[in-house]
Amino acid sequence: MNGTPLGLGSSEARERLARYGPNQIRPRRERALLVQFLLRFRNPLVLILLAASLVTALTGDATGAAIIGVIVLMSVTLDFVQEHRAGRAAERLARQVAVTATVLRDGTPREVPVTEIVPGDVVRLAAGDLVPADGIVLEARDFFVNQAQLTGEPYPVEKRPAASPPTGADDENGVFMGSSVVSGAATMRVLATGAATELGKIAASLSRQPPPSAFERGTRHFGMLIMRLTMLLVLFTLLVNLAFQRPLLESFLFAVALAVGLTPELLPMVVSVTLARGAQRMAAKKVIVKRLAAIQDMGSMDVLATDKTGTLTEARIRLERHIDASGAASQRVLELAYLNSFFESGLKSPLDEAILAHGEIDVSGWRKIDEVPFDFERRRVSVLAEKDGRRILAVKGAPEDILALCTTWETPAGTVAALDDATRARIVALFETLGDEGFRALAIAWRAVAPDHPHAVVTDETELTFAGFAAFLDPPKASAATAMAHLAASGVAVKILTGDNERVTRHVCQTLAIPVSGVLTGRDIAHMDDAALRARVDEVNLFCRVNPAQKNRILLALKARGHAVGYLGDGINDAPSLQTADIGISVDGAVDVAREAADLVLLEHDLDVLHDGILEGRRTFGNVMKYIMMATSSNFGNMFSMAAATLFLPFLPMLPMQILLNNLLYDVSEIPLPLDNVDAEDLARPRQWDMRFIRNFMVSIGPISSLFDFLTFYLLIAVFDANAVLFRSGWFVESIATQVLVIFVIRTRRNPLRSRPHPWLAITSLAVVALAIALPFSPLAPALGFTPLPGGFFAVLGALIGAYLLLVEIAKRRFYRHVGAP
């Protein structure tokens, strides 16, 4: 189990992976394809149909039984193949941004997926990493972790090496899955993985599924609506047939087949394929989807909360000025800042990198003693260092916080003087001037301590001497202004949540011509309760000097106002907000904890890339809605007509196998729907799931289908003197033609002639209609219960289809004019 300090060999790691399984709390148990396929037959309606097919065969109708069985098999196979392909495509995309860990294998560091980590592995950890498994600390340097997920303790705790194995999360030498590294670096040996970890044991005891998303709730509610209507129609049909003393088996098969025709069994496949197709298109636009349902949530998003750095600015920060309290250039300030950043452990911020770019500073004579790591409540970092027997505490951080801790200041002459009110006011004015000029400033301070001062602690950060400011410039991103305009035009309000001060943020917005509608600072928010914050969040678009907890409050306030909120973040402090938002968005270069918490990962930190993803989400939502609108209009209308026809026809309007064949052909015609084009107006604003809209559409369009069905019934009986076989043949063709061709009307709010469908949708739809027309003339006609139709019928059929599509178009325009769109 222990391995060696150099880690495991590759062969040993493979053996242990086979023995202990993947490092997942709930490992995915991959069933064999055959098992997955057979599980599709658990659908109660499918089982009833297969049982009915068997009974039919036992009564001597082997042909009818075989046809029913073949149709059911084809339908299940179609659903399985499409969903399986969609799932595999989504998995391939997710693997592109899978979290990895640095593991010693064969004595050399290697990046491996966290799922492949095994007991005995030696793992290197740094700030921003997720702890991938439970283990013991072998080496550590200023190593602090956040293990709130296990202990509930919100503050980072330091971990150090120790000889004895850890017994719980409180042990200082134990690190556990679910923790995140806040600062420092360490090497750990893995003791437990997957379900054997402490987090795995907790998960096993809970075994709770995450709450469904709005999209999942919407599809479920739609399915339940259709199922309720289905049960009513099926019971009605069965009772009518029994009342007319029609054959029991035939009536039963008819009712079950009607249920299959009404049930939106294609909806899961259409949703899965549409979302997978959307994920592939988003990947081509440099957006990787980790949670498929997030694509639809992306289309619903009407508020985007984001930081300023890297989004509105280039994130190429330069240290432009290092000045003392009088505003003069100061080498002393640069030296103190460099000393602090050089010895600071953990993840270097862009500001640290900008300071360390000044390589002319020599710190070779200094020795680090200890540090107080940065945290987002204190907003500063302190390093205790020694040179020539003299120890000082070098501090850098947010100017407001540092100044509050200073009691003296370093004059231009190098002496230390008391920090009186006039000097403090002059320093504050200098800081504000820097902000007005677009500079982000860090305050630099220091304090002399006793030569035997052993450790740096938070209480040392008092009675500091103010040295000056390090002023940084992060130039605005040239593309940001255009991207912000695109988002605004698409109905997405952008809220900037930044730890920077108001003056710098205003300067960036002014440079990019971004209107500022209102500003709230972290200090303002700290004095507001949740109700007051909810009242202000809509009108304000700049939130400055906010900490992670305040960001979370802002997101919750926006959600409480009914907004679908996206959050774009890439740092350790962004993880809570990424989980709180409806759509968590991170970037490929983000720390592990941020990428793990995100639903979507941008391969480029660019708002235009995000805008492309939003449009793709709306396109995906639009294509799912097309299928739903089809199912609630012509398809449902045809099945309703079939149920009603049993009241006055002396025979079944269609045989059970004809209903199933009708349903299968309709399903085939809808397969290319995920590829379809979506009109620009449907991409112009956020779209949300609206059951009222779906219900109103069904009530407005569905009856038109039934009206033309009844007209077809009348013409077949009164004009063509149809017997049962001719009637079924004629209505089968009319039913397929109307419910398939109406997609060209329903798929767009425009004039159908001005909105081109995807070529495959057009080809497949027309091919299905042509096949339906040809079936009564084919050699299969007798087995299917069809007979050739007279030529006059097709003239009548053409007129009926034309009139039907025209009336649906008129009703559709009236509906959108009065009701609007979801």
C-alpha positions in Angstrom: 0.0 0.0 0.0 2.7 2.5 1.0 4.7 2.5 -2.3 8.0 4.4 -2.2 8.9 8.1 -2.0 9.4 8.0 -5.7 5.8 6.8 -6.3 4.6 3.6 -8.0 5.7 2.0 -11.2 3.3 2.1 -14.1 2.6 -1.6 -14.0 1.9 -1.5 -10.3 -0.4 1.4 -10.7 -2.4 -0.5 -13.4 -2.6 -3.5 -11.1 -3.9 -1.4 -8.2 -6.4 0.4 -10.4 -7.8 -3.0 -11.4 -7.9 -4.0 -7.7 -9.3 -0.9 -6.1 -11.3 0.5 -9.0 -11.5 4.1 -10.3 -11.0 7.0 -7.9 -14.7 8.0 -7.9 -17.1 8.3 -5.1 -19.7 6.6 -7.2 -17.8 4.8 -9.9 -19.7 4.6 -13.1 -20.6 1.0 -13.8 -20.5 0.6 -17.5 -23.0 -2.0 -18.6 -22.4 -4.1 -21.7 -24.1 -2.7 -24.8 -26.4 -5.7 -25.0 -27.6 -5.1 -21.4 -28.1 -1.4 -22.0 -30.2 -2.3 -25.1 -32.3 -4.9 -23.3 -33.0 -2.5 -20.5 -34.9 -0.4 -23.1 -37.6 -3.0 -23.1 -38.4 -2.2 -19.4 -40.8 0.4 -20.7 -44.3 -0.9 -19.7 -45.9 0.0 -23.0 -43.2 -1.9 -24.9 -43.7 -4.9 -22.7 -47.4 -4.8 -23.2 -47.0 -4.6 -27.0 -44.6 -7.6 -27.0 -47.0 -9.5 -24.8 -49.9 -8.6 -27.2 -47.8 -9.7 -30.1 -47.3 -13.0 -28.5 -51.0 -13.4 -27.9 -51.7 -12.5 -31.5 -49.3 -15.2 -32.7 -51.0 -17.7 -30.4 -54.4 -16.8 -32.0 -53.0 -17.8 -35.4 -52.1 -14.3 -36.8 -48.4 -14.9 -37.1 -47.9 -12.2 -39.7 -49.6 -9.5 -37.6 -47.6 -10.6 -34.6 -44.3 -10.4 -36.5 -45.0 -7.0 -37.9 -45.9 -5.6 -34.4 -42.7 -7.2 -33.0 -40.5 -5.8 -35.9 -41.9 -2.3 -35.5 -41.4 -2.3 -31.7 -37.8 -3.6 -32.2 -37.0 -0.9 -34.7 -38.4 1.9 -32.5 -36.4 0.7 -29.5 -33.3 0.3 -31.6 -33.6 3.8 -33.0 -33.9 5.3 -29.6 -31.0 3.3 -28.2 -28.6 4.0 -31.0 -29.3 7.8 -31.0 -29.0 8.2 -27.2 -25.9 6.0 -27.0 -24.1 8.0 -29.7 -25.1 11.2 -28.0 -23.8 10.0 -24.6 -20.5 8.9 -26.0 -20.0 12.3 -27.8 -20.7 14.1 -24.5 -18.2 12.0 -22.6 -15.5 12.6 -25.2 -16.0 16.4 -24.8 -16.0 16.2 -21.0 -12.7 14.3 -21.0 -11.1 17.3 -22.7 -11.3 19.3 -19.4 -11.1 16.5 -16.9 -9.3 17.4 -13.7 -5.9 15.9 -13.5 -3.3 15.5 -10.7 0.5 15.5 -10.7 1.6 12.0 -9.7 5.1 10.4 -9.4 5.1 7.4 -11.7 8.3 5.5 -12.4 10.1 8.2 -10.4 9.0 11.1 -12.7 6.1 13.6 -12.4 3.2 12.8 -14.6 -0.3 14.3 -15.2 -3.0 11.7 -14.8 -6.8 11.9 -14.5 -7.8 11.9 -10.9 -10.0 8.8 -11.6 -6.7 6.8 -12.2 -5.1 7.6 -8.9 -4.6 4.5 -6.7 -3.6 3.8 -3.1 0.2 4.2 -2.7 0.5 7.0 -5.3 2.6 10.0 -4.4 0.9 13.2 -5.5 2.2 16.7 -5.6 -0.2 19.5 -4.6 -0.1 23.3 -5.1 -2.4 26.2 -4.5 -5.6 25.8 -6.5 -5.5 22.0 -6.7 -8.2 19.7 -5.4 -7.0 17.0 -3.1 -7.7 14.0 -5.2 -7.9 11.3 -2.5 -7.3 10.7 1.2 -3.7 10.5 2.3 -0.9 11.5 4.5 1.4 14.6 4.1 5.0 13.6 3.4 6.4 17.1 2.7 4.8 20.5 3.1 5.7 24.2 2.8 3.2 26.7 4.1 0.5 24.3 3.1 -3.1 25.4 3.9 -6.2 23.6 2.8 -9.9 24.4 2.9 -11.7 21.3 4.1 -15.1 22.9 4.8 -16.9 20.1 2.8 -15.8 17.6 5.5 -15.6 19.7 8.7 -17.8 22.7 8.0 -14.9 24.9 9.1 -14.8 27.9 6.7 -11.2 28.9 7.4 -8.1 27.3 5.9 -6.1 25.0 8.1 -2.4 24.3 7.9 -1.2 20.7 7.3 2.3 19.4 8.3 4.1 16.1 7.9 3.9 13.7 10.8 4.9 10.1 11.3 1.6 8.6 12.5 -1.2 8.0 9.9 -4.1 10.4 10.2 -7.3 9.3 12.0 -9.6 12.1 11.0 -9.9 15.5 9.3 -8.6 17.3 12.4 -5.2 15.6 12.2 -2.6 18.1 10.9 -0.9 15.5 8.7 -4.0 14.2 6.9 -5.5 15.5 3.7 -8.8 14.4 2.4 -10.7 14.2 -0.9 -13.0 17.2 -1.3 -10.5 19.6 0.2 -8.9 22.4 -1.9 -5.4 23.8 -1.5 -5.5 27.5 -0.6 -1.8 28.2 -0.5 1.6 26.5 -0.2 2.8 23.2 -1.7 3.0 19.6 -0.5 3.6 16.0 -1.4 1.1 13.4 -0.2 0.9 9.6 -0.3 -2.6 8.3 -1.1 -4.1 6.0 1.5 -7.7 5.6 0.2 -9.5 6.3 -3.0 -13.1 6.5 -4.2 -15.8 5.1 -1.9 -13.2 4.2 0.7 -12.4 7.9 1.3 -14.1 9.9 4.1 -16.1 11.8 1.6 -17.1 8.6 -0.1 -18.4 7.1 3.1 -20.5 10.3 3.7 -21.8 10.1 0.1 -22.7 6.4 0.5 -24.7 7.2 3.6 -26.6 9.9 1.9 -26.9 8.7 -1.7 -29.0 11.7 -2.7 -29.4 12.7 -6.3 -28.8 16.4 -7.1 -32.0 18.4 -7.6 -33.3 18.5 -11.2 -32.5 21.5 -13.3 -35.2 23.8 -14.7 -34.8 22.0 -18.0 -35.2 18.6 -16.5 -38.2 19.7 -14.5 -39.8 21.2 -17.7 -39.4 18.0 -19.8 -40.8 16.0 -16.9 -43.8 18.2 -16.5 -44.4 18.0 -20.3 -44.1 14.2 -20.2 -46.6 14.1 -17.3 -49.1 16.3 -19.2 -49.0 14.1 -22.2 -49.2 10.9 -20.1 -52.3 12.2 -18.4 -54.0 13.0 -21.7 -52.9 9.6 -23.0 -54.5 7.7 -20.2 -57.8 9.6 -20.6 -57.9 8.9 -24.3 -56.9 5.2 -24.0 -59.5 4.5 -21.3 -62.1 6.3 -23.3 -61.2 4.2 -26.4 -61.2 0.9 -24.6 -64.6 1.6 -23.0 -66.1 2.6 -26.3 -64.9 -0.5 -28.0 -66.1 -2.7 -25.2 -69.4 -1.0 -25.3 -69.8 -1.7 -29.0 -68.8 -5.4 -28.2 -65.9 -5.3 -30.6 -63.2 -8.1 -30.3 -61.5 -7.9 -26.9 -58.0 -8.6 -28.1 -58.2 -6.3 -31.1 -59.6 -3.5 -28.9 -56.9 -4.1 -26.3 -54.2 -3.9 -29.0 -55.7 -0.8 -30.5 -55.8 1.0 -27.1 -52.2 0.0 -26.3 -51.0 1.1 -29.8 -52.9 4.4 -29.3 -51.0 4.9 -26.1 -47.7 4.3 -27.9 -48.7 6.8 -30.6 -49.6 9.4 -27.9 -46.6 8.9 -25.6 -43.7 11.2 -26.3 -41.3 8.3 -26.3 -39.0 10.1 -28.7 -38.6 13.1 -26.3 -35.6 11.7 -24.3 -33.8 10.8 -27.6 -34.5 14.2 -29.2 -33.4 16.0 -26.0 -30.3 13.8 -25.6 -29.3 14.1 -29.3 -30.1 17.8 -29.5 -28.0 18.6 -26.3 -25.2 16.4 -27.5 -25.2 18.1 -30.9 -25.3 21.4 -29.2 -22.3 20.3 -27.1 -20.4 19.4 -30.2 -21.2 22.7 -31.9 -20.2 24.6 -28.7 -16.9 22.7 -28.6 -16.2 23.9 -32.1 -16.7 27.4 -30.7 -14.3 26.7 -27.9 -16.9 26.0 -25.1 -16.7 22.6 -23.5 -19.9 21.3 -21.9 -19.5 19.3 -18.7 -23.2 19.0 -17.9 -25.4 18.7 -20.9 -28.5 20.3 -19.4 -26.4 23.4 -18.8 -26.7 24.1 -22.6 -30.4 24.8 -22.2 -29.7 26.8 -19.0 -27.2 28.8 -21.1 -30.0 29.7 -23.5 -32.2 30.8 -20.6 -29.4 33.0 -19.1 -30.3 36.6 -18.9 -27.7 37.8 -16.4 -23.9 37.1 -16.5 -21.8 37.9 -13.5 -18.1 38.1 -14.1 -14.9 39.5 -12.7 -13.1 42.4 -14.5 -9.6 40.9 -14.9 -9.3 38.8 -18.1 -12.9 39.5 -19.1 -12.8 43.3 -19.6 -9.0 43.6 -19.4 -6.1 41.7 -21.1 -5.0 40.1 -17.8 -1.5 41.1 -18.8 -0.7 43.1 -15.6 2.4 45.2 -15.5 3.9 46.9 -12.4 4.0 50.5 -13.8 4.8 52.5 -10.7 6.2 51.9 -7.2 5.8 55.1 -5.2 6.1 56.3 -1.6 3.6 58.3 0.4 4.5 61.5 -1.5 4.0 60.0 -4.9 7.7 59.8 -5.8 9.3 56.7 -7.3 10.6 54.5 -4.5 13.1 51.6 -4.8 12.4 50.8 -1.2 8.7 50.0 -2.0 9.7 47.8 -4.9 12.2 45.9 -2.7 9.6 45.3 0.0 7.0 44.2 -2.5 9.5 41.9 -4.2 10.6 40.4 -0.9 6.9 39.6 -0.1 6.1 38.1 -3.5 9.3 36.1 -3.8 8.8 34.3 -0.5 5.1 34.0 -0.7 4.1 30.4 -1.1 1.3 28.9 -3.1 -0.3 30.1 -6.3 1.2 33.3 -7.5 -1.3 36.0 -8.5 -0.9 38.0 -11.7 0.2 40.9 -9.4 2.9 38.8 -7.9 4.1 37.8 -11.3 4.2 41.5 -12.3 6.3 42.3 -9.3 8.7 39.4 -9.8 9.2 40.5 -13.4 11.6 43.1 -11.9 14.5 40.7 -11.6 16.9 43.5 -10.8 16.0 43.2 -7.1 18.5 41.0 -5.2 17.0 39.0 -2.2 19.9 36.5 -2.0 20.8 37.8 1.5 17.3 37.2 2.9 16.0 34.1 4.5 12.3 33.3 4.9 11.2 32.4 8.4 7.4 32.1 8.1 4.3 33.7 6.5 0.7 34.4 7.1 -0.9 33.3 3.8 -3.4 35.4 1.9 -7.1 34.9 2.5 -10.1 36.7 1.1 -11.3 38.1 4.4 -8.0 39.8 5.4 -7.1 40.6 1.8 -3.3 40.7 2.5 -0.3 38.4 2.9 2.6 38.8 5.3 6.1 37.3 5.0 8.5 37.1 8.0 12.1 37.3 6.7 15.6 37.7 8.1 18.8 39.4 6.9 22.0 40.0 8.9 20.2 39.1 12.1 17.4 41.6 11.5 13.8 40.3 11.1 11.0 42.2 9.5 7.4 41.5 8.5 6.8 42.6 4.9 3.1 43.1 4.2 1.2 43.8 1.0 -2.6 43.9 0.4 -5.7 46.0 -0.2 -4.9 49.6 0.6 -8.0 50.2 2.7 -7.1 47.3 5.0 -3.4 48.0 5.1 -3.8 51.7 6.0 -6.2 50.8 8.8 -3.4 48.7 10.3 -0.6 51.4 9.9 0.4 53.7 12.8 3.6 55.1 11.2 4.8 56.0 7.7 8.2 56.0 6.0 9.2 59.4 4.9 11.0 60.2 1.6 14.1 60.6 3.7 13.9 57.1 5.0 12.9 58.0 8.5 9.7 56.7 10.3 7.1 59.2 11.5 3.8 59.0 13.2 0.9 58.7 10.7 -1.3 61.7 11.5 -4.7 62.5 10.0 -3.3 64.9 7.5 -0.8 62.4 6.1 -3.4 59.6 6.1 -5.7 61.9 4.1 -2.9 62.7 1.6 -2.2 58.9 1.2 -5.9 58.2 0.6 -6.0 61.0 -2.0 -2.9 59.6 -3.8 -4.6 56.1 -3.8 -7.8 57.6 -5.3 -5.8 59.5 -8.0 -4.1 56.2 -9.0 -7.6 54.6 -9.3 -8.9 57.5 -11.4 -6.0 56.9 -13.8 -6.8 53.2 -14.1 -4.1 51.9 -11.8 -4.8 49.0 -9.5 -2.8 49.6 -6.3 -1.5 47.4 -3.5 -0.3 49.0 -0.3 3.1 48.0 0.9 3.9 48.1 4.6 6.4 46.6 7.1 7.1 46.1 10.7 10.4 45.3 12.6 10.2 42.3 14.9 12.5 40.8 17.5 15.4 38.7 16.1 14.0 35.6 18.0 10.4 36.1 16.7 9.7 32.5 15.7 6.5 32.6 13.6 4.3 34.9 11.7 0.7 35.2 12.9 -2.3 37.4 12.1 -1.8 39.4 15.3 1.6 40.5 14.0 -0.2 42.6 11.4 -0.6 45.6 13.7 1.2 48.9 14.2 2.6 48.7 10.7 4.7 51.3 8.9 3.3 52.4 5.6 5.9 52.4 2.8 4.0 53.2 -0.4 2.0 51.8 -3.3 2.8 49.3 -6.0 0.6 50.5 -8.9 -0.4 48.1 -11.7 -1.9 48.6 -15.1 -4.0 46.0 -16.8 -5.0 47.4 -20.2 -8.6 47.1 -21.3 -9.3 44.2 -23.8 -9.9 45.6 -27.3 -12.6 43.0 -28.0 -14.5 43.6 -24.7 -16.5 46.6 -25.8 -17.9 44.7 -28.9 -18.6 41.6 -26.8 -20.4 43.6 -24.2 -22.5 45.2 -26.9 -23.3 41.7 -28.4 -24.4 40.4 -25.0 -26.6 43.5 -24.4 -28.2 43.1 -27.8 -28.9 39.5 -27.0 -30.7 40.4 -23.8 -28.0 39.4 -21.3 -27.2 41.9 -18.6 -23.5 41.8 -17.4 -22.8 42.4 -13.8 -19.1 43.0 -12.9 -18.2 41.5 -9.5 -14.6 42.5 -8.6 -12.3 42.7 -5.7 -10.8 45.8 -7.2 -11.8 49.3 -6.2 -14.6 51.4 -7.7 -12.3 54.0 -9.3 -10.3 51.5 -11.3 -13.4 49.6 -12.4 -15.1 52.9 -13.5 -12.0 53.8 -15.5 -12.0 50.5 -17.3 -15.8 50.9 -18.1 -15.3 54.4 -19.3 -12.4 53.3 -21.6 -14.6 50.6 -23.1 -17.7 52.8 -23.3 -19.7 50.6 -20.9 -22.5 52.5 -19.2 -22.4 52.3 -15.4 -26.0 52.0 -14.1 -25.0 51.8 -10.4 -22.3 50.9 -8.0 -22.3 48.9 -4.8 -19.1 48.2 -2.7 -18.4 45.4 -0.4 -18.8 47.8 2.5 -22.2 48.8 1.3 -23.3 45.2 0.9 -22.0 44.3 4.4 -24.6 46.8 5.8 -27.5 45.5 3.7 -29.8 42.6 4.5 -30.9 40.2 1.8 -34.1 42.0 1.1 -32.3 45.3 0.6 -29.8 43.7 -1.7 -32.5 42.1 -3.8 -34.0 45.6 -4.2 -30.8 47.0 -5.6 -29.2 44.2 -7.7 -31.2 44.8 -10.9 -30.2 48.5 -11.2 -26.6 48.1 -10.3 -24.0 46.6 -12.7 -20.7 47.3 -10.8 -20.0 45.5 -7.5 -16.6 46.5 -6.2 -14.3 45.4 -3.4 -16.6 42.3 -2.8 -15.3 39.2 -1.2 -16.4 35.6 -2.1 -19.3 35.5 0.5 -20.6 38.8 -0.9 -20.4 37.5 -4.5 -22.5 34.6 -3.4 -25.1 36.9 -1.8 -25.3 38.9 -5.0 -25.9 35.8 -7.1 -28.6 34.5 -4.7 -30.3 37.9 -4.8 -30.3 37.9 -8.6 -31.8 34.4 -8.6 -34.5 35.5 -6.1 -35.5 38.2 -8.6 -36.2 35.4 -11.2 -33.1 35.7 -13.3 -31.2 32.8 -14.8 -27.7 33.7 -13.7 -24.4 32.7 -15.1 -21.1 33.2 -13.3 -17.7 33.3 -14.9 -14.8 32.7 -12.6 -11.4 31.0 -12.6 -10.0 31.3 -9.1 -10.1 29.4 -5.8 -12.4 32.0 -4.4 -14.8 31.6 -7.3 -15.8 28.0 -6.5 -18.8 28.8 -4.2 -20.2 31.2 -6.7 -19.8 28.8 -9.6 -21.9 26.3 -7.6 -24.5 28.9 -6.6 -25.1 30.2 -10.1 -27.5 28.5 -12.5 -24.6 28.1 -15.0 -21.1 28.0 -13.6 -18.6 29.0 -16.3 -14.8 28.7 -16.0 -11.8 28.8 -18.3 -9.3 26.1 -19.3 -6.5 27.7 -17.4 -8.5 28.0 -14.2 -7.5 26.2 -11.0 -8.8 22.7 -10.5 -11.4 23.6 -7.9 -12.9 26.2 -10.3 -13.0 23.9 -13.3 -14.5 21.1 -11.2 -17.3 23.4 -10.0 -18.1 24.7 -13.4 -20.8 23.4 -15.8 -19.0 24.9 -18.9 -15.3 25.5 -19.6 -14.2 28.2 -22.1 -11.1 27.3 -24.0 -10.5 31.1 -24.4 -11.1 33.7 -21.8 -13.2 35.9 -24.1 -16.8 37.2 -23.8 -17.4 36.7 -27.5 -16.7 33.0 -27.1 -19.2 33.0 -24.3 -21.7 34.8 -26.4 -21.4 32.1 -29.1 -22.1 29.6 -26.4 -25.2 31.5 -25.3 -26.5 31.5 -28.9 -25.9 27.8 -29.2 -27.8 27.2 -26.0 -30.8 29.1 -27.5 -30.5 27.1 -30.7 -30.6 23.9 -28.8 -33.6 25.0 -26.7 -35.4 26.1 -30.0 -35.0 22.6 -31.6 -36.2 20.8 -28.5 -39.2 23.1 -28.5 -40.0 22.3 -32.1 -40.4 18.6 -31.2 -42.6 19.5 -28.2 -44.8 21.8 -30.3 -45.1 19.0 -32.9 -46.1 16.5 -30.3 -48.7 18.8 -28.8 -50.3 19.8 -32.1 -50.6 17.6 -35.1 -49.4 14.3 -33.6 -51.6 14.6 -30.6 -54.5 15.9 -32.8 -54.2 12.8 -35.0 -54.3 10.4 -32.0 -57.3 12.3 -30.5 -59.1 11.9 -33.9 -58.4 8.2 -33.9 -59.9 7.8 -30.4 -63.0 9.9 -31.3 -63.5 7.9 -34.6 -64.3 4.8 -32.6 -67.6 6.4 -31.6 -69.1 6.4 -35.1 -67.1 3.9 -37.1 -68.2 0.3 -37.2 -64.6 -0.7 -37.4 -61.2 0.4 -35.9 -60.0 3.4 -37.8 -56.5 1.9 -37.8 -55.1 -1.5 -36.9 -52.7 -1.6 -34.0 -49.7 -2.4 -36.2 -50.7 0.5 -38.5 -50.6 2.9 -35.5 -47.2 1.6 -34.5 -45.9 1.9 -38.1 -47.4 5.5 -38.2 -45.5 6.3 -35.0 -42.3 4.8 -36.2 -42.3 6.7 -39.5 -43.1 9.9 -37.7 -40.1 9.3 -35.3 -37.8 8.7 -38.3 -38.9 12.0 -39.8 -37.8 13.8 -36.6 -34.3 12.4 -36.3 -32.6 15.3 -38.1 -34.4 17.9 -35.9 -31.3 18.5 -33.7 -29.5 19.6 -36.8 -32.1 22.2 -37.9 -31.5 25.9 -38.3 -33.0 28.3 -35.9 -34.3 31.8 -36.9 -32.3 34.8 -35.8 -35.3 36.2 -33.8 -35.3 33.0 -31.7 -31.7 33.6 -30.8 -32.2 37.3 -30.0 -33.2 36.9 -26.3 -33.2 34.4 -23.5 -35.8 31.7 -23.7 -37.2 29.8 -20.7 -39.4 26.8 -20.3 -43.0 27.8 -20.1 -45.7 25.1 -19.6 -48.4 27.7 -20.2 -47.0 28.5 -23.6 -47.0 24.8 -24.5 -50.5 24.3 -23.3 -51.8 27.3 -25.1 -50.1 26.2 -28.3 -51.7 22.8 -28.1 -55.1 24.3 -27.6 -54.6 26.7 -30.5 -53.1 24.3 -33.1 -54.2 20.8 -32.1 -57.9 21.1 -32.9 -57.0 22.1 -36.5 -55.4 18.7 -37.0 -58.5 17.0 -35.7 -60.8 19.1 -37.9 -59.0 17.9 -41.0 -58.9 14.4 -39.8 -62.7 14.4 -39.4 -63.0 16.0 -42.9 -60.8 13.1 -44.3 -63.1 10.6 -42.5 -66.2 12.2 -44.2 -64.6 12.3 -47.7 -63.4 8.7 -47.4 -66.8 7.4 -46.5 -69.1 9.8 -48.4 -67.1 10.3 -51.6 -64.9 7.2 -51.9 -67.4 4.8 -50.3 -64.4 3.3 -48.4 -64.6 0.0 -46.7 -62.5 -0.7 -43.6 -59.2 -1.5 -45.5 -59.5 1.5 -47.9 -60.4 3.8 -45.0 -57.4 2.7 -43.0 -55.1 3.1 -46.1 -56.4 6.6 -46.9 -56.2 7.9 -43.4 -52.8 6.4 -42.7 -51.4 8.3 -45.7 -53.2 11.5 -44.7 -52.2 11.2 -41.0 -48.5 10.8 -41.9 -48.5 13.6 -44.5 -50.1 16.2 -42.2 -48.2 15.4 -39.0 -44.8 15.3 -40.8 -45.2 18.2 -43.2 -46.5 20.5 -40.5 -43.0 20.7 -39.2 -42.1 23.1 -41.9 -44.8 25.5 -40.5 -44.2 25.0 -36.8 -40.4 25.1 -36.9 -40.4 28.9 -37.5 -42.3 31.9 -36.5 -41.6 33.4 -39.9 -43.2 32.7 -43.2 -42.1 29.1 -43.9 -40.9 30.0 -47.3 -38.4 32.5 -45.8 -36.9 30.2 -43.2 -34.9 27.3 -44.7 -34.9 24.0 -42.8 -31.8 21.9 -42.5 -31.4 19.9 -45.8 -31.5 16.6 -43.9 -34.7 17.5 -42.1 -36.4 18.4 -45.4 -35.1 15.2 -47.2 -36.1 12.9 -44.4 -39.5 14.4 -43.9 -40.4 14.3 -47.6 -38.9 10.7 -47.9 -41.2 9.5 -45.0 -44.3 11.0 -46.7 -43.3 9.4 -50.0 -42.8 6.1 -48.3 -46.3 6.4 -46.6 -47.9 7.1 -50.0 -46.1 4.1 -51.6 -46.9 1.5 -48.9 -50.5 0.8 -50.1 -49.1 0.0 -53.6 -46.2 -2.1 -52.3 -46.0 -5.9 -51.9 -46.2 -5.3 -48.2 -49.6 -3.8 -48.4 -51.7 -7.0 -47.7 -49.6 -7.9 -44.7 -49.9 -4.3 -43.3 -53.7 -4.2 -44.0 -53.5 -1.7 -46.8 -55.0 -1.5 -50.3 -54.1 0.7 -53.3 -55.8 4.1 -53.2 -57.8 5.6 -56.1 -56.1 8.4 -58.1 -58.8 10.9 -57.1 -57.9 10.5 -53.5 -54.5 12.1 -54.1 -56.0 15.1 -55.6 -58.2 15.5 -52.6 -55.2 14.7 -50.3 -53.2 17.5 -51.9 -56.0 20.0 -51.4 -56.5 18.9 -47.8 -52.7 19.2 -47.0 -52.5 22.6 -48.6 -55.5 23.9 -46.7 -54.3 22.4 -43.5 -50.9 23.9 -43.7 -52.4 27.3 -44.6 -54.8 27.2 -41.7 -52.0 26.2 -39.3 -49.9 29.0 -40.6 -52.7 31.5 -40.0 -53.4 30.1 -36.5 -49.6 30.2 -35.7 -49.3 33.8 -36.6 -52.3 34.7 -34.6 -51.0 32.8 -31.6 -47.6 34.5 -31.7 -49.2 37.8 -32.1 -51.3 37.4 -29.0 -49.3 35.1 -26.8 -45.7 35.6 -27.9 -42.9 33.1 -27.5 -41.4 31.3 -24.4 
